[in-house]
Amino acid sequence: MIRNVAVDVILAAAVALVLASTVGLLAMRDTYQRVHYLTPLALVAPLLLGVAILVQSGSAVSSSLTWLALLFVVVTGPFLSHATIRAIRIREAGEWRLRRDSEAPGDAGSPGDQP
């Protein structure tokens, strides 16, 4: 009985997090800001789901596969967010590095080249 209530509370927290992130995602106008609202969906919600599974099933062999999948999601989530932001930047500016105003588009712009 207590185990079921704990699982329900954890799952409700995960659903509330997903709903809040979705509202934030819809409210933001800038693509870069929207990506920040995806982070709780990619990191915290899967962890809450994993905790709910662990509470429900205990530390059984079958739950180890769930933890392995969640570990993969948590480790790769920040890299995926970074790659998404970099791809957006390349699409908008042609390259991912920030240019200084004094640089021409074809300049290498290394710090050692400046007088």
C-alpha positions in Angstrom: 0.0 0.0 0.0 2.7 2.5 1.0 4.8 1.4 -2.0 2.0 2.1 -4.4 1.4 5.5 -2.9 5.1 6.4 -3.2 5.1 5.3 -6.8 2.0 7.3 -7.6 3.6 10.4 -5.9 6.8 10.0 -7.9 5.0 9.5 -11.2 2.8 12.6 -10.4 5.9 14.6 -9.9 7.3 13.4 -13.2 4.1 14.3 -15.0 4.0 17.7 -13.3 7.5 18.3 -14.4 6.7 17.4 -18.0 3.7 19.6 -18.0 5.6 22.6 -16.5 8.4 22.1 -19.1 5.9 22.0 -21.9 4.3 25.2 -20.8 7.7 26.9 -20.6 8.6 25.5 -24.0 5.4 27.0 -25.5 5.9 30.3 -23.7 9.5 31.0 -25.0 9.9 32.6 -28.3 13.6 32.1 -28.8 14.9 28.6 -29.9 17.8 28.8 -27.5 15.5 29.4 -24.6 13.3 26.5 -25.7 16.2 24.1 -25.5 16.7 25.0 -21.9 13.2 23.8 -21.1 13.9 20.5 -22.7 16.6 19.7 -20.1 14.2 18.7 -17.3 12.4 16.5 -19.8 15.7 14.8 -20.8 17.3 14.4 -17.3 15.0 14.7 -14.4 11.8 13.1 -15.7 13.6 9.8 -16.7 15.3 9.7 -13.3 11.9 10.1 -11.5 10.6 7.3 -13.7 13.5 5.1 -12.8 13.0 5.8 -9.1 9.4 4.9 -9.5 10.4 1.6 -11.2 12.9 0.9 -8.4 10.4 1.5 -5.7 7.8 -0.7 -7.4 10.0 -3.6 -8.4 12.8 -3.4 -5.9 16.4 -4.2 -7.0 15.6 -7.1 -9.2 17.6 -8.2 -12.3 14.8 -6.9 -14.6 15.2 -3.4 -13.2 18.9 -3.3 -14.0 18.1 -3.0 -17.7 15.9 -0.1 -16.9 18.7 1.6 -15.0 21.1 0.9 -17.9 18.7 2.6 -20.3 18.2 5.6 -17.9 21.9 5.9 -17.5 22.3 6.2 -21.2 19.6 8.8 -21.4 21.1 10.9 -18.6 24.6 10.7 -19.9 23.7 11.5 -23.5 21.1 14.2 -22.8 23.5 17.1 -22.2 25.5 16.2 -25.3 22.3 16.1 -27.4 21.3 19.5 -26.1 24.7 20.9 -26.9 24.7 19.4 -30.4 21.2 20.8 -31.0 22.2 24.3 -29.9 25.3 24.1 -32.1 23.3 23.0 -35.1 20.8 25.9 -34.6 23.8 28.3 -34.4 25.3 26.9 -37.6 22.0 27.2 -39.4 21.6 30.8 -38.3 25.1 32.1 -38.6 26.9 29.7 -40.9 29.3 28.7 -38.2 29.1 28.0 -34.5 31.9 30.3 -33.3 31.0 33.9 -32.4 32.6 36.5 -34.6 34.0 39.7 -33.4 32.9 42.8 -35.2 36.4 43.5 -36.5 36.7 40.1 -38.2 35.7 39.5 -41.8 33.7 36.4 -42.5 36.7 34.6 -44.0 39.3 35.5 -41.3 40.6 32.8 -39.1 40.6 35.2 -36.1 43.1 33.4 -33.9 44.1 35.4 -30.8 47.8 35.3 -31.8 47.1 37.2 -35.0 46.2 40.4 -33.2 48.9 43.2 -32.7 
